[in-house]
Amino acid sequence: MATKSARLGTCPNCGGTITSGYLLIEYDTNEGQERFAECPSCAEIVHPAH
């Protein structure tokens, strides 16, 4: 059964869409939740913009 990846946000470098399949780490901070993901378009490790 195939599942659809949820959209995490966009790459701040190239504007490409980042989906949950590219999520590397997610953690909580005092300011809220942070994420690092690999952009499938430019292959950079970024904080996806909402």
Secondary structure as UniProt FT lines:
FT   STRAND          7..10
FT   TURN            12..14
FT   STRAND          17..19
FT   HELIX           20..22
FT   STRAND          23..29
FT   TURN            30..31
FT   STRAND          32..38
FT   TURN            40..42
FT   STRAND          45..46
//
